Every structure is written in C-alpha cells, then in structure tokens.
Amino acid sequence: MALILVVDDSSTMRRSLQMSLELSGYRVVTAPDGQAALELLQQGLRPDLMLTDIVMPRLDGLKLIPQARQILRFTPIIALTTQGQRAQREQARQAGATAWLVKPVGGTELAQLLRNYLPVGAAPATSATGASPEGG
C-alpha cells in the first residue's frame, strides 16, 4: 500500500487529508512544515507521493520541493495552492513539483490525482494505519 507524506502548516488541512487518505486505504505521515518534512526524508522516509503546501513557516514549499526532489528523484510531488497563487504554481513546477491541487482539495480531485501519479502496485489496501511524527 502506498505511503503518502502530507506537509501543511494547517493542522486542520493535515488532519483532513490524513483522514481522507487513510479511509481510502493509504498510509500517511504528516509534517507541519517543510523543515520537518525534509528532516523526515533525510532520516530515510521514502513516500510514494508527497503533498505539500506552498506557504509555510520555517521552510516553505517552494524551498522544500527542490531539496526533496534531490532525495525523491522520481516520486510525484504535488503542490497544494490556493486559487490566487497562479504565479506560485509555476514557481512550484519550476522547483520540481509534478502537479498541483487547488485548496480546498476535493475528494474526487484527490482520488484522480492519486490514480494518475502513484506507481502501479501502490493501490490502497483494505485497511491502513497512519503515522505522524507529531503524534496526531
């Protein structure tokens, strides 16, 4: 079953995405900002896909993406943006993002994106448990 790293400074967004993904059978690890996500990657975490917000404290998504890309060469990295962040979408693409989703993320959009970008054989399992470095 696929492992997805969710990076967002909004605890509400992290929990929402985590619950949705886990209910779909994916394993999920969350990080509250780019620095925490980068530390997880440097410690050996290898997700099958990464969802990252753009605007975050400490290390924002535009700085996280190229650093994560050095570790996750072929892993899909999806930037989470708001409707008004058109310029940041292009910056994210140039930084190495595979695609983007506009927040709030709808379940149908997310499911389609996962089907398009997760490797073959990474389909969701019938049951899953999530892990979070911050314990929730």
N, C-alpha and C positions, 0 to 999 in steps of 0.2 A: 504494500500500500504506500502511496506517495506521502512524502513529508513536505510540508509547506511552512516556510518561515514568513510570518506576518510582522511587519515593522511599522509601527504607528505610535505617535506620542499620545493619541487619544485612547484612553483605556476603554471607552465605550466602543470605539471602532475596532480595537483589538479583540475585545470580547465578542462583539457581533460577528466578525469574520471567523473567529475561532469556533464559535458555536455552529455557525452555518457550515463551515468546512468539516468539522467533526461529525455533524449529523449526516453529512454526505459520505462519511467513511474515510476521510483523510486524517493523517496525523498532523498535528500543528504545534509549532514552537513559536512563541511571540517574543518581541523585543520592543521596549518603549522608545527607542531612538536608534539612529544609525550607528552610534558608537557601541551600544550594547549588541547590536546585530553583528557588527564587524568583529567584536570580541568572540562571539559565538562561532563565527566562521573560522577565525584564527585558532580556536580551540578544537576544530575538527568537524563542526556541524556541516553536513552536506545535504541541504534540502534539494528536493526535485524541482522546486519552484519557489521564488521569493516574491512577495507582495510588499512594496514599500511606499510609504507616504513620501512626499517631497519636502514639505515644510515641517521640520522637527528641530528641537534644541540639540545642542552638543554637536551632532554630525547630521546634516540634512541629507535628504535622499539624493540630491544631485552630487554630493561628495561621496556618499556611500556607494552608489552604483558603480563607478569605475573601480573603486577599491574591491568591492565584492566581485566584480567581473574578473579581476585577476585571479581570484580563487575559484570562482564558479564559471569557468570559461564558456561552457555550453548550456548552462542552466538558464531557463527563462526567468527574467527579472521584469516584473510588472510594476510600473509606477502608478500610484494612486494620486489623482489630481482632482481639483475642483473645476467646475465649468469655466471659471475665469482665468485659468492658468495655461492658456494656449502656448505662450512662449516657453513656459517651463516644460510642457510636454515635449517640445522639440529639443530643449536642452537635455531632458532625460534620455531621449532617443540617442542624441549625440554622445551622452555619457556611457551608453551601453545598454539601456533598457530595451527589452524586446518589444514591449507594447505598453499601453496604459489603460486604466479604467477610471471613469469619472465617478467621484463620490457624490451622493451615497451609492454604494455598489448594490445593484440588484441581483437577486439570486440567479435569474436566468442568464444575465450577462456573465456572472462569475462562472457558472457551470459551463457555458460555451467557451469561455477563455481557457478553463482548465482542460476541456476536451481538446482544444486546439494546441495547447502548449506543453502538456505533460507527456513524458515519454510513454511509448507503448509498454504496457505491462504495469503501469503505475496507477491503474484504476483503483477507485476506492474499495476498501474492504467492507464487509458487512457490519463490523464493529470496530471501534477505534478508541484509543485513549490519547489525550493530548498532554503535552508537557509544556511548561512555561518556566523560563529561568527565574521569573519573579514570583513564582508560586501561585499564579492565578490566571 
